Amino acid sequence: MSGQEIIKLERKANWVRRQTLEMCVRANTGFLASAFSSVEILVSLYYGGILRVDPENPLWPERDRFIMSKGHAISLYPILADQGFFPLHNLETFCQENCILGAIAENNIPGTEVVAGSLGHGLGLGSGMALAAKMNKEQYMTVVLLGDGECQEGSVWEAAMFAGHHQLNNLVAIVDRNFLGVTDFTENFLRLNPFAEKWQSFSWDATVIDGHSFPDILQALANFRSRKSEKPLVLIAQTTKGKGLSFMENIPLWHATSVSGKYISLAREELQQKENELNRGSDHENC
């Protein structure tokens, strides 16, 4: 992928962050820090030629199944709107009365497969979808995005064992490894490391990547439809919670804290500064 194409994806990621910020400011709610850590992952899936979806036919039988197990990653909403699953102006009613876009994703939103509900359910659902595809000789892939705090749920490891046993090589799990739960760092209250080795012991292929690097993410998924391995694949995407806002990055308090007061203008300024930097980079590439 060329430098210009990478900059285009980076600009899209910054646009997603700006849209997500404004959604949360209007609603005075939303899990902004968690949403920001997974932006590059989602942009890669939807704009990097990875997922096969059709906004004009959300229930297209041959679509890839994407499950947002990390249901509070509301940065998916601007992407679905931008892709054409629903009108962009719906973002303005986020968390308002009678709006379909809530703080946790529901399956009545075009482009979503399941209700996120309690954390820890997505991988089990994805494993079932992947097994059904195998049994029915369907060619679609199933991709599940999990949070790392979510991986402290026993149901995740039951599903991991199930998927490894059934050799579901049409299943990909991506873990947003930002090292933070709701109130503290994951390694302080229930250690996950050695994380990759745990997945491997459940008969998965495990790859650790930079979850904010488009080259890393796209390279890791480049051949995911034609892998020779019979094992499911997990990408452990190392990320920063609150990525893009310096005052929010790696601060546990921001998990569910609304952006208000002076932080609104600070956030807008930082994201605008990033946009300006990307525009200058784009101009340089075009010289």
C-alpha positions as CSV (number, residue, x, y, z in Angstrom):
1,M,0.0,0.0,0.0
2,S,1.4,3.4,-1.0
3,G,2.1,6.2,1.4
4,Q,-0.7,8.2,-0.1
5,E,-3.2,5.4,0.6
6,I,-1.9,5.1,4.2
7,I,-2.4,8.9,4.7
8,K,-6.0,8.5,3.3
9,L,-6.7,5.8,5.9
10,E,-5.2,8.0,8.6
11,R,-7.4,10.9,7.6
12,K,-10.4,8.6,7.7
13,A,-9.4,7.5,11.2
14,N,-9.1,11.1,12.3
15,W,-12.5,11.8,10.8
16,V,-14.0,8.9,12.7
17,R,-12.5,10.2,16.0
18,R,-13.9,13.7,15.3
19,Q,-17.4,12.3,14.5
20,T,-17.3,10.1,17.6
21,L,-16.2,13.0,19.8
22,E,-19.1,15.2,18.6
23,M,-21.6,12.3,19.2
24,C,-20.5,12.0,22.8
25,V,-20.4,15.8,23.3
26,R,-24.0,16.2,22.1
27,A,-25.2,13.2,24.2
28,N,-23.0,14.0,27.2
29,T,-22.2,10.3,27.4
30,G,-20.3,7.5,25.6
31,F,-17.2,5.4,26.1
32,L,-14.9,7.7,24.2
33,A,-11.5,6.3,25.4
34,S,-12.5,2.7,24.5
35,A,-13.9,3.8,21.2
36,F,-10.7,5.7,20.2
37,S,-8.4,2.7,20.9
38,S,-10.0,0.6,18.2
39,V,-10.4,3.2,15.4
40,E,-7.5,2.0,13.2
41,I,-8.7,-1.6,13.5
42,L,-12.2,-0.7,12.3
43,V,-11.0,1.6,9.5
44,S,-8.7,-1.2,8.2
45,L,-11.6,-3.6,8.2
46,Y,-14.1,-1.4,6.4
47,Y,-11.8,0.8,4.2
48,G,-8.8,-1.4,3.7
49,G,-10.5,-4.0,1.5
50,I,-10.8,-6.6,4.2
51,L,-14.5,-7.1,5.0
52,R,-17.0,-8.0,2.2
53,V,-20.2,-6.2,3.0
54,D,-23.0,-4.5,1.0
55,P,-24.6,-1.4,2.5
56,E,-27.5,-1.7,0.0
57,N,-28.1,-5.3,1.1
58,P,-27.1,-5.6,4.8
59,L,-28.3,-9.2,5.0
60,W,-26.5,-10.3,1.9
61,P,-26.0,-14.1,2.5
62,E,-22.4,-14.0,1.3
63,R,-21.4,-11.0,3.5
64,D,-18.6,-11.5,6.0
65,R,-19.9,-11.5,9.6
66,F,-18.3,-8.8,11.8
67,I,-19.2,-9.0,15.5
68,M,-18.4,-6.0,17.8
69,S,-18.0,-8.0,21.0
70,K,-16.5,-4.9,22.5
71,G,-19.9,-3.3,22.2
72,H,-19.0,0.1,23.6
73,A,-16.7,0.9,20.7
74,I,-19.1,3.4,19.3
75,S,-16.6,4.5,16.7
76,L,-18.3,1.9,14.5
77,Y,-21.3,4.1,14.0
78,P,-19.6,6.9,11.9
79,I,-18.1,4.1,9.8
80,L,-21.4,2.4,9.1
81,A,-23.0,5.7,8.3
82,D,-20.2,6.7,6.0
83,Q,-20.4,3.3,4.3
84,G,-24.1,4.0,3.6
85,F,-25.8,1.6,6.0
86,F,-27.8,4.5,7.4
87,P,-27.9,8.3,7.0
88,L,-25.0,10.2,8.4
89,H,-27.4,12.6,10.2
90,N,-28.4,9.7,12.5
91,L,-25.2,10.3,14.3
92,E,-26.7,13.6,15.6
93,T,-29.3,11.6,17.6
94,F,-26.8,9.3,19.4
95,C,-28.2,8.2,22.7
96,Q,-31.3,10.4,22.3
97,E,-34.9,9.2,22.7
98,N,-36.1,6.9,20.0
99,C,-32.6,6.7,18.3
100,I,-31.3,3.3,17.2
101,L,-27.7,4.3,18.1
102,G,-27.2,3.6,21.8
103,A,-24.1,3.5,24.0
104,I,-24.0,-0.3,23.3
105,A,-24.6,-1.6,19.8
106,E,-28.0,-3.4,19.1
107,N,-28.7,-5.7,16.2
108,N,-31.5,-3.4,14.9
109,I,-28.7,-1.1,13.5
110,P,-28.1,-1.9,9.8
111,G,-24.7,-3.4,9.4
112,T,-24.6,-5.1,12.8
113,E,-25.0,-8.8,13.4
114,V,-25.8,-9.2,17.1
115,V,-26.6,-7.3,20.3
116,A,-23.3,-6.7,22.2
117,G,-25.0,-7.1,25.6
118,S,-22.7,-8.3,28.4
119,L,-19.1,-8.5,27.5
120,G,-17.7,-12.0,26.7
121,H,-20.4,-13.3,24.4
122,G,-19.1,-12.2,21.0
123,L,-16.5,-14.9,20.4
124,G,-19.0,-17.6,21.2
125,L,-21.4,-16.2,18.7
126,G,-18.7,-15.8,16.1
127,S,-17.5,-19.4,16.7
128,G,-21.1,-20.6,16.0
129,M,-21.3,-18.6,12.8
130,A,-17.9,-19.8,11.6
131,L,-18.9,-23.4,12.3
132,A,-22.2,-23.0,10.5
133,A,-20.3,-21.6,7.5
134,K,-18.1,-24.7,7.5
135,M,-21.0,-27.1,7.8
136,N,-22.9,-25.3,5.0
137,K,-19.8,-24.9,2.8
138,E,-20.3,-21.1,2.8
139,Q,-17.3,-18.9,2.0
140,Y,-17.9,-16.0,4.3
141,M,-15.4,-15.1,7.1
142,T,-16.3,-14.2,10.6
143,V,-14.3,-11.5,12.4
144,V,-14.8,-10.7,16.1
145,L,-13.4,-7.6,17.8
146,L,-12.9,-8.1,21.6
147,G,-11.5,-5.9,24.4
148,D,-8.7,-7.2,26.4
149,G,-10.6,-6.7,29.7
150,E,-13.3,-8.8,28.2
151,C,-10.8,-11.6,27.9
152,Q,-11.0,-12.0,31.6
153,E,-14.4,-13.6,31.1
154,G,-14.4,-17.4,31.2
155,S,-16.9,-17.5,28.3
156,V,-14.2,-16.2,26.0
157,W,-11.9,-19.1,26.8
158,E,-14.7,-21.6,26.4
159,A,-15.3,-20.2,22.9
160,A,-11.6,-20.2,22.2
161,M,-11.3,-23.9,23.1
162,F,-14.4,-24.7,21.0
163,A,-13.0,-22.8,17.9
164,G,-9.6,-24.5,18.3
165,H,-11.1,-27.9,18.6
166,H,-13.3,-27.4,15.5
167,Q,-10.4,-26.0,13.5
168,L,-12.3,-22.8,12.6
169,N,-9.8,-21.3,10.3
170,N,-12.5,-19.1,8.8
171,L,-12.7,-17.2,12.2
172,V,-10.5,-14.2,13.1
173,A,-10.5,-12.7,16.6
174,I,-8.9,-9.2,17.0
175,V,-8.2,-8.2,20.6
176,D,-8.0,-4.5,21.3
177,R,-5.1,-4.8,23.7
178,N,-5.0,-1.4,25.4
179,F,-4.1,-2.9,28.8
180,L,-6.9,-1.1,30.6
181,G,-10.2,-2.2,32.1
182,V,-12.8,0.0,33.6
183,T,-10.9,1.2,36.7
184,D,-7.3,-0.1,36.4
185,F,-4.7,-1.8,34.2
186,T,-5.5,-5.4,33.3
187,E,-2.2,-6.7,34.6
188,N,-2.9,-5.2,38.0
189,F,-6.3,-6.8,38.7
190,L,-6.3,-10.0,36.6
191,R,-3.1,-10.7,34.6
192,L,-3.6,-11.7,31.0
193,N,0.1,-12.2,30.0
194,P,1.5,-14.3,28.6
195,F,-1.4,-13.5,26.3
196,A,-0.3,-14.9,22.9
197,E,0.8,-18.1,24.5
198,K,-2.6,-18.6,26.1
199,W,-4.3,-18.4,22.7
200,Q,-1.8,-20.7,21.2
201,S,-2.4,-23.3,23.9
202,F,-6.0,-23.3,22.8
203,S,-4.9,-24.2,19.3
204,W,-5.0,-20.8,17.7
205,D,-2.5,-19.0,15.6
206,A,-1.6,-15.8,17.4
207,T,0.1,-12.7,16.0
208,V,1.0,-9.5,18.0
209,I,0.7,-6.3,16.0
210,D,0.6,-2.5,16.5
211,G,-3.1,-1.8,16.5
212,H,-2.6,1.8,15.4
213,S,-0.4,0.9,12.4
214,F,-2.3,0.5,9.1
215,P,0.6,-1.4,7.5
216,D,0.7,-3.8,10.4
217,I,-3.0,-4.5,10.5
218,L,-3.5,-4.8,6.8
219,Q,-0.4,-7.1,6.5
220,A,-1.7,-9.3,9.2
221,L,-5.1,-9.7,7.4
222,A,-3.8,-9.7,3.8
223,N,-4.3,-13.4,3.2
224,F,-6.8,-14.2,5.9
225,R,-9.2,-15.9,3.3
226,S,-6.5,-18.3,2.0
227,R,-4.5,-19.2,5.1
228,K,-3.0,-22.7,4.9
229,S,-3.3,-23.2,8.7
230,E,-6.3,-25.1,10.0
231,K,-6.4,-23.0,13.2
232,P,-8.4,-19.9,13.9
233,L,-6.4,-16.7,14.0
234,V,-6.1,-14.1,16.7
235,L,-4.5,-10.7,16.3
236,I,-3.4,-9.1,19.5
237,A,-3.5,-5.5,18.5
238,Q,-1.5,-3.4,21.0
239,T,-3.3,-0.1,21.3
240,T,-3.6,3.0,23.5
241,K,-6.8,3.7,25.3
242,G,-7.9,7.2,24.4
243,K,-5.6,7.3,21.4
244,G,-5.5,10.7,19.8
245,L,-6.3,12.8,22.8
246,S,-3.2,13.4,25.0
247,F,-5.1,14.2,28.2
248,M,-7.1,10.9,27.9
249,E,-4.4,8.4,26.8
250,N,-3.8,5.5,29.3
251,I,-5.9,7.2,32.0
252,P,-8.3,4.7,33.6
253,L,-10.7,7.5,34.8
254,W,-11.7,8.3,31.2
255,H,-13.3,4.9,30.6
256,A,-16.8,6.2,31.1
257,T,-16.2,9.8,31.9
258,S,-18.0,12.3,29.6
259,V,-15.9,15.0,27.8
260,S,-17.1,18.3,29.1
261,G,-15.9,21.8,29.9
262,K,-12.4,22.7,28.8
263,Y,-11.8,19.2,27.6
264,I,-14.2,19.6,24.7
265,S,-12.2,22.5,23.2
266,L,-8.9,20.6,24.0
267,A,-10.1,17.5,22.2
268,R,-11.3,19.5,19.1
269,E,-8.0,21.3,18.9
270,E,-5.9,18.2,19.1
271,L,-8.0,16.4,16.4
272,Q,-7.9,19.5,14.2
273,Q,-4.1,19.7,14.6
274,K,-3.9,16.1,13.5
275,E,-6.0,16.8,10.5
276,N,-3.7,19.7,9.6
277,E,-0.6,17.5,9.9
278,L,-2.2,14.8,7.7
279,N,-3.2,17.4,5.1
280,R,0.4,18.7,5.0
281,G,1.6,15.1,4.6
282,S,-0.8,14.5,1.8
283,D,0.4,17.7,0.0
284,H,4.0,16.5,0.4
285,E,3.1,13.1,-1.2
286,N,1.6,14.9,-4.1
287,C,4.6,17.0,-4.8
